[in-house]
Amino acid sequence: MKRRTYIDPTIASSDVTPESVFLNRRDLIKASSGGAAAALGLSAAQSGLAAEPAELSFKPDTQSALLKELTPYDDVTSYNNFYEFGTDKSDPVQHAHAMTTDPWAIKIGGLVNQPGELHLEDILRGFDLEERIYRFRCVEAWSMVVPWVGFPLAELLQRFDPKPEGRFVEFKTLYRRAEMRGTRSFTSIIDWPYREGLRMDEAMHPLTLMTVGLYGKTLPNQNGAPLRLIVPWKYGFKSIKSIVEINVTAKQPNTSWQELQPSEYGFYANVNPEVDHPRWSQRFERRLPSSIFNPNRVPTLPFNGYEEQVAGLYAGMDLRKFY
Ligand code: MTE
């Protein structure tokens, strides 16, 4: 099988990433091949790690206060939500290998002056990649700390020159029934493709990351290969995976979870310990790895700890109403 590498041959990874950073990360990536698959007793071919993630060149996040709190690679890549492959946390690592990610392109259109298509190779060549260690908080009250690799979504959008009347951005995931067993299931609840959206100022915020990797390597399929969104101050369902289409719109786009259950999942979905989910509290979260013996319960922070950077986006809004 053809294996893609995204490494710029003129740059040794040690030029980009200090060895100490790699060593620290390496402790958390099990040396065994396909650690996450092995943890589930799967062969590499049965798992989403079948096409081994390739190393990326990027500017490391060495200053993050979260460096010591990283969630191990195995947990990040084996406990997933990716309903296209099933609703159990272990379904994505077992079944996402069926998704073909080469070739891959995203279509960018709607209210932009220069609509078009970008191929993955051009994305990887055309943007400077950087590592961002972010807290990641699921609406289901579990959380992780992940070293993502990507570039600001703003840089991508600017290339397509959004029109002034474009106030929102809509995202769509790949929908390929033959490769996505969850979309064929009779228990499938989502009107595919999976869709998400942001207000334009949220999309342009410097924390909003177009993500192509984690732990210094390309994304495994179960984490949304080859390209996903990460919006660290919002519940994880906003961080849409395996994106194939982006549209700038004048009206607030419909989103999958809001459409499914509007009383439980809002368009904004900002992490907020003060506003409970109708069926559970959002005051605390289970930080992975966690077990019955060591639940690792930590208090949830307003805007997931990014209040200082993003609260201004919502000045004057009633966050109980716009949840
Ligand atoms: N994107 C798509 N296309 N399909 C999904 O089911 N699940 C969301 C989000 N993006 C989902 C998705 C939810 S609920 C969460 S918590 C995160 O992905 C999980 O990301 P992770 O598996 O990388 O931790």
Residues whose N, C-alpha, C, O or C-beta is under 5 A from the ligand:
A	BS01	MTE	V76 Y79 N80 N81 F82 Y83 E84 C138 T173 Y194 Q222 N223 G236 F237 S239 I240 K241
